[in-house]
Amino acid sequence: MNNLPYLLALNRIAGAGPKIVARLRQKWPDLSHIFQLKSHQLRACGIPEILANRISQFDLRSVEEDLLWAEHSKCHLVSIESPDYPPLLKEIPDPPTVLYAQGNLHALLHPAIAIVGSRKPSVTGEKNAFEFGRNLARAGLAVISGLALGIDAKAHQGCLSINGITVAVMGTGINHIYPRRHQKLADDIQQNGLIISEFPLKTPPKAGHFPRRNRIISGLSLATLVVEATIRSGSLITARLALEQNREVLSIPGSIHNPAAKGCHYLVQQGAKLVTQVEDILEELHIYNPIKAPELSNPSSGLASEAQKLVKFLGFDLSTVDEICKRSGLTIENTSALLAELELQGVVQAVMGGYIKV
């Protein structure tokens, strides 16, 4: 008995969600029987009329494209009945019926942490996502995210920077990379990790698909780390789903003046673990695998004394040149020259509107 073609078919039928499919599998262990029944026979078994009509009229030849796709190198179809299906994902209330996967399928066997956050993060948020992605990989954990702009991309890139394993969960068909500018990132992820989707091939981006894919991001993960997020954001949806799946929620605090940090602060108020370093995550999850971080030199050690003094007048929040002048008592000319020197040394970074300490 091979139910894969019929699970692929049900995955393409509107209204045949994971919970419906679970009931159908319970009633018909051999799913081929469903597609041999007429609409009135399906209705007599308790299937709603609209869904019964769609099943009885479905052309099974349409799944041949999926089966042919899976014959290509590194392309995989993983159904809910497959031994390769991630055990952690199967525990959630509505596990996807089918996963389209491309890359290294063994990536799903690694314990993983989800990293999510804003599509328009601050410079600090981007840095945090990259560093946490890299250090989680260094600790032997996989990083799960959504291939989106902003925090997602930085988390994937941080993991890839040391050849770690990262998994991108897509809200489109697996052969429809979105956003398009992340095609190279998707290619890089597949070298050691995996891109996956529950949506049929060629599915375009639709607003409703992304909240739906979030349950897979959290479902594949031991915990979800929110780096930066507003109160009304998809990242907080992922955090809520993680709680519903009985998974840990972790949050990085930010500036009280940063609107993108308000969601993180809200999560902490609601009981999420406040995280400032990767060791906090390992401790929370009882993973005792110390990180051997590379030795970093102090970039300010070789600076001229005037530049060193200027550093203390900058914070990790944005400071304008005028504000730095007022704090330091220096002229605009001297301040600008010292800031240029600090930027060359990698101590500060020029951003829109001013400077921040790196």
C-alpha positions as CSV (number, residue, x, y, z in Angstrom):
1,M,0.0,0.0,0.0
2,N,1.5,3.3,-1.1
3,N,-0.6,6.3,0.0
4,L,1.9,9.0,-1.2
5,P,0.1,9.8,-4.5
6,Y,-3.2,10.1,-2.6
7,L,-1.7,12.2,0.2
8,L,-0.3,14.5,-2.5
9,A,-3.7,14.7,-4.1
10,L,-5.4,15.6,-0.8
11,N,-2.7,18.2,-0.2
12,R,-3.8,19.9,-3.4
13,I,-7.5,19.8,-2.6
14,A,-8.9,23.0,-0.9
15,G,-10.6,22.1,2.4
16,A,-8.6,18.9,3.0
17,G,-6.4,20.2,5.8
18,P,-4.2,18.1,8.1
19,K,-7.0,17.4,10.6
20,I,-9.4,16.3,7.8
21,V,-6.7,14.1,6.3
22,A,-6.0,12.5,9.7
23,R,-9.7,11.5,9.9
24,L,-9.7,10.2,6.4
25,R,-6.6,8.1,7.1
26,Q,-8.3,6.7,10.1
27,K,-11.4,5.6,8.2
28,W,-9.6,4.6,5.0
29,P,-6.1,3.3,5.8
30,D,-5.7,2.6,2.1
31,L,-6.5,6.1,0.7
32,S,-6.9,4.8,-2.9
33,H,-10.4,3.8,-1.9
34,I,-11.5,7.4,-1.3
35,F,-10.8,8.3,-4.9
36,Q,-12.8,5.4,-6.2
37,L,-16.0,6.6,-4.6
38,K,-18.7,8.9,-6.0
39,S,-19.6,12.2,-4.4
40,H,-22.8,10.8,-2.9
41,Q,-20.9,7.8,-1.4
42,L,-18.4,10.1,0.2
43,R,-21.3,12.3,1.6
44,A,-22.9,9.2,3.0
45,C,-19.7,8.6,5.0
46,G,-19.9,12.1,6.6
47,I,-17.7,14.1,4.2
48,P,-19.1,17.6,3.5
49,E,-20.6,18.0,0.1
50,I,-18.1,20.6,-1.2
51,L,-15.2,18.4,-0.2
52,A,-16.8,15.3,-1.4
53,N,-17.3,16.9,-4.9
54,R,-13.7,18.0,-5.0
55,I,-12.4,14.6,-4.1
56,S,-14.6,12.7,-6.6
57,Q,-13.7,15.1,-9.4
58,F,-10.0,15.3,-8.7
59,D,-7.7,14.2,-11.5
60,L,-5.0,12.0,-10.0
61,R,-2.7,12.6,-13.0
62,S,-2.0,16.1,-11.6
63,V,0.3,14.6,-8.9
64,E,2.6,13.0,-11.5
65,E,4.4,16.4,-11.6
66,D,5.3,16.0,-7.9
67,L,6.5,12.4,-8.3
68,L,8.7,13.4,-11.3
69,W,10.1,16.3,-9.3
70,A,11.1,13.9,-6.5
71,E,13.2,11.9,-8.9
72,H,15.7,14.8,-9.2
73,S,18.8,14.9,-7.0
74,K,18.3,16.2,-3.5
75,C,14.5,16.4,-4.0
76,H,12.3,14.6,-1.5
77,L,8.7,14.0,-0.8
78,V,8.1,13.3,2.9
79,S,4.5,12.3,3.8
80,I,3.0,12.0,7.3
81,E,3.4,8.2,6.9
82,S,7.0,8.3,5.9
83,P,9.7,7.1,8.3
84,D,11.7,10.3,7.4
85,Y,8.9,12.5,8.8
86,P,10.3,14.6,11.6
87,P,9.1,13.1,14.9
88,L,8.9,16.5,16.7
89,L,6.7,18.0,13.9
90,K,4.4,15.0,14.1
91,E,3.6,16.0,17.7
92,I,1.9,19.3,16.8
93,P,-2.0,19.4,16.5
94,D,-2.0,19.9,12.7
95,P,1.2,18.4,11.2
96,P,1.4,19.0,7.4
97,T,0.3,16.1,5.3
98,V,3.3,16.3,2.9
99,L,6.6,18.1,3.0
100,Y,8.4,19.0,-0.2
101,A,12.1,19.1,0.8
102,Q,15.2,20.0,-1.2
103,G,18.7,19.5,0.1
104,N,20.1,17.3,2.9
105,L,17.2,15.4,4.4
106,H,19.3,14.5,7.4
107,A,19.1,18.1,8.5
108,L,15.6,17.3,10.0
109,L,17.3,14.9,12.5
110,H,19.3,17.7,14.2
111,P,17.9,19.3,17.4
112,A,16.9,22.8,16.2
113,I,16.1,26.3,17.4
114,A,13.8,28.6,15.4
115,I,14.9,32.2,15.0
116,V,12.2,34.7,13.8
117,G,11.8,38.4,13.8
118,S,11.1,41.6,11.8
119,R,11.5,41.9,8.1
120,K,12.8,45.4,8.7
121,P,15.1,45.1,11.7
122,S,17.4,47.6,13.2
123,V,21.2,47.2,12.6
124,T,21.4,45.7,16.1
125,G,18.6,43.3,15.3
126,E,20.4,42.1,12.2
127,K,23.7,41.6,14.1
128,N,21.9,39.7,16.9
129,A,20.2,37.4,14.4
130,F,23.5,36.7,12.7
131,E,25.5,36.1,15.9
132,F,22.8,33.8,17.4
133,G,22.5,31.9,14.2
134,R,26.3,31.4,14.1
135,N,26.7,30.5,17.8
136,L,23.8,28.1,17.8
137,A,25.4,26.3,14.9
138,R,28.7,26.3,16.8
139,A,26.8,24.6,19.7
140,G,25.7,21.8,17.3
141,L,22.1,23.0,16.9
142,A,20.3,23.5,13.6
143,V,18.7,26.9,12.9
144,I,15.1,27.0,11.6
145,S,13.7,30.1,10.0
146,G,11.5,31.3,7.1
147,L,13.9,32.6,4.4
148,A,12.2,36.1,4.7
149,L,13.9,39.4,4.5
150,G,15.5,40.8,7.7
151,I,15.9,38.6,10.7
152,D,15.2,35.3,8.9
153,A,17.9,35.9,6.3
154,K,20.5,37.0,8.9
155,A,19.9,33.9,11.1
156,H,20.3,31.6,8.1
157,Q,23.5,33.5,7.0
158,G,25.0,33.4,10.5
159,C,24.5,29.6,10.6
160,L,26.0,29.3,7.1
161,S,29.0,31.4,8.0
162,I,30.5,28.4,9.9
163,N,28.9,25.7,7.6
164,G,26.2,25.0,10.1
165,I,22.9,23.3,9.3
166,T,19.9,25.5,8.7
167,V,16.4,24.8,7.5
168,A,14.2,27.3,5.6
169,V,10.5,26.8,5.8
170,M,8.8,28.4,2.9
171,G,5.3,29.9,2.4
172,T,5.3,29.2,-1.3
173,G,5.9,26.1,-3.5
174,I,9.4,24.9,-3.0
175,N,10.4,25.7,-6.6
176,H,9.1,29.3,-6.2
177,I,11.7,31.0,-4.1
178,Y,10.3,34.1,-2.3
179,P,11.6,36.7,-2.1
180,R,13.4,36.2,-5.4
181,R,16.5,38.0,-4.2
182,H,17.0,35.0,-1.8
183,Q,17.6,32.5,-4.6
184,K,21.3,32.3,-3.8
185,L,20.6,32.1,-0.1
186,A,18.2,29.2,-0.8
187,D,20.9,27.5,-2.9
188,D,23.5,27.9,-0.2
189,I,21.2,26.5,2.5
190,Q,20.7,23.3,0.4
191,Q,24.4,22.5,0.4
192,N,24.3,21.3,4.0
193,G,20.8,22.1,5.1
194,L,17.3,22.0,3.7
195,I,14.5,24.1,2.3
196,I,11.0,22.7,2.8
197,S,7.4,23.6,2.1
198,E,4.0,22.0,2.6
199,F,2.6,23.8,-0.4
200,P,2.4,22.2,-3.9
201,L,4.9,23.0,-6.5
202,K,4.6,26.4,-8.2
203,T,2.4,27.8,-5.4
204,P,2.9,31.6,-5.5
205,P,3.2,33.8,-2.3
206,K,-0.2,34.5,-0.6
207,A,-0.7,36.4,2.6
208,G,-2.5,33.5,4.3
209,H,0.3,31.0,3.6
210,F,2.9,32.7,5.8
211,P,1.1,32.4,9.2
212,R,0.3,28.8,8.2
213,R,3.9,28.0,7.6
214,N,4.9,29.5,11.0
215,R,3.5,26.4,12.8
216,I,6.1,24.3,10.9
217,I,8.9,26.6,11.9
218,S,8.0,26.3,15.6
219,G,7.0,22.7,15.2
220,L,10.4,21.6,14.0
221,S,12.1,23.4,16.9
222,L,12.8,22.8,20.5
223,A,12.3,26.5,21.1
224,T,11.6,29.7,19.2
225,L,13.8,32.7,19.7
226,V,12.2,36.1,18.8
227,V,15.0,38.6,18.0
228,E,12.9,41.7,17.1
229,A,9.2,42.0,16.6
230,T,6.4,44.5,16.8
231,I,3.3,43.7,18.9
232,R,1.3,42.9,15.8
233,S,3.7,40.7,13.8
234,G,4.0,37.2,12.3
235,S,6.8,36.5,14.8
236,L,4.4,36.8,17.7
237,I,2.1,34.4,15.9
238,T,5.0,31.9,15.7
239,A,5.6,32.5,19.4
240,R,2.0,31.8,20.2
241,L,2.0,28.6,18.1
242,A,5.2,27.5,19.9
243,L,3.4,27.8,23.2
244,E,0.4,25.9,21.9
245,Q,2.8,23.2,20.8
246,N,4.3,23.1,24.3
247,R,7.6,24.5,23.1
248,E,9.8,27.1,24.7
249,V,9.6,30.8,23.7
250,L,12.8,32.9,24.1
251,S,13.1,36.6,23.6
252,I,16.0,39.1,23.1
253,P,15.3,42.5,24.8
254,G,16.0,45.7,22.9
255,S,15.8,49.4,23.4
256,I,12.7,50.8,24.9
257,H,12.8,53.4,22.1
258,N,12.8,50.7,19.4
259,P,9.2,49.9,18.2
260,A,10.5,46.6,16.8
261,A,11.5,45.5,20.3
262,K,8.0,46.0,21.8
263,G,6.9,42.5,20.8
264,C,10.0,41.0,22.5
265,H,9.3,43.0,25.7
266,Y,5.7,41.8,25.7
267,L,6.8,38.2,25.4
268,V,9.1,38.6,28.4
269,Q,6.2,40.1,30.4
270,Q,4.1,37.1,29.4
271,G,6.8,34.7,30.7
272,A,9.2,34.1,27.8
273,K,12.8,33.5,28.7
274,L,14.9,36.6,28.4
275,V,18.0,35.8,26.4
276,T,21.2,37.8,26.0
277,Q,23.6,35.1,24.9
278,V,23.4,31.6,23.4
279,E,24.4,30.1,26.8
280,D,21.0,31.3,28.1
281,I,19.3,29.1,25.5
282,L,21.5,26.1,26.2
283,E,20.8,26.4,29.9
284,E,17.1,26.8,29.5
285,L,16.9,23.6,27.3
286,H,19.4,21.7,29.5
287,I,21.9,21.4,26.6
288,Y,25.3,21.2,28.2
289,N,27.5,21.9,25.2
290,P,29.8,24.9,25.9
291,I,30.5,27.2,23.0
292,K,34.1,27.8,22.1
293,A,33.8,31.3,20.7
294,P,36.8,32.6,18.7
295,E,39.1,35.0,20.4
296,L,38.1,38.5,19.5
297,S,40.5,41.4,19.8
298,N,39.3,44.6,21.3
299,P,39.0,47.0,18.3
300,S,39.2,50.0,20.5
301,S,42.6,49.1,22.0
302,G,44.6,50.7,19.3
303,L,42.6,53.8,18.9
304,A,43.9,57.2,19.7
305,S,42.9,58.5,23.2
306,E,40.5,61.1,21.8
307,A,38.6,58.5,19.8
308,Q,38.5,56.2,22.8
309,K,36.9,58.9,24.9
310,L,34.3,59.5,22.2
311,V,33.1,55.9,22.3
312,K,31.6,56.4,25.8
313,F,29.3,59.0,24.4
314,L,27.7,56.6,21.9
315,G,25.2,53.9,22.9
316,F,23.8,50.9,21.1
317,D,20.8,53.0,20.2
318,L,21.0,55.5,17.4
319,S,22.9,58.8,18.2
320,T,22.9,61.8,15.9
321,V,26.2,63.7,15.3
322,D,24.6,66.7,17.1
323,E,23.8,64.6,20.1
324,I,27.4,63.2,20.2
325,C,28.8,66.7,20.0
326,K,26.7,67.9,22.9
327,R,27.6,64.9,25.1
328,S,31.3,65.2,24.3
329,G,31.7,68.9,24.1
330,L,33.7,68.5,20.8
331,T,33.1,70.5,17.6
332,I,31.3,69.0,14.7
333,E,34.6,68.8,12.7
334,N,36.4,66.9,15.4
335,T,33.5,64.7,16.1
336,S,33.1,63.8,12.5
337,A,36.8,63.0,12.1
338,L,36.8,60.8,15.2
339,L,33.6,59.0,14.1
340,A,35.2,58.3,10.7
341,E,38.2,56.8,12.5
342,L,36.0,54.7,14.8
343,E,34.0,53.4,11.8
344,L,37.2,52.3,10.1
345,Q,38.2,50.4,13.2
346,G,34.7,48.7,13.3
347,V,33.8,50.2,16.6
348,V,30.8,52.2,15.3
349,Q,28.6,52.0,12.3
350,A,27.0,54.8,10.3
351,V,23.3,54.2,9.8
352,M,20.5,56.4,8.6
353,G,20.3,59.4,10.9
354,G,23.5,58.9,12.9
355,Y,25.8,56.3,14.4
356,I,25.5,53.3,16.7
357,K,28.1,51.4,18.7
358,V,28.8,48.0,17.2
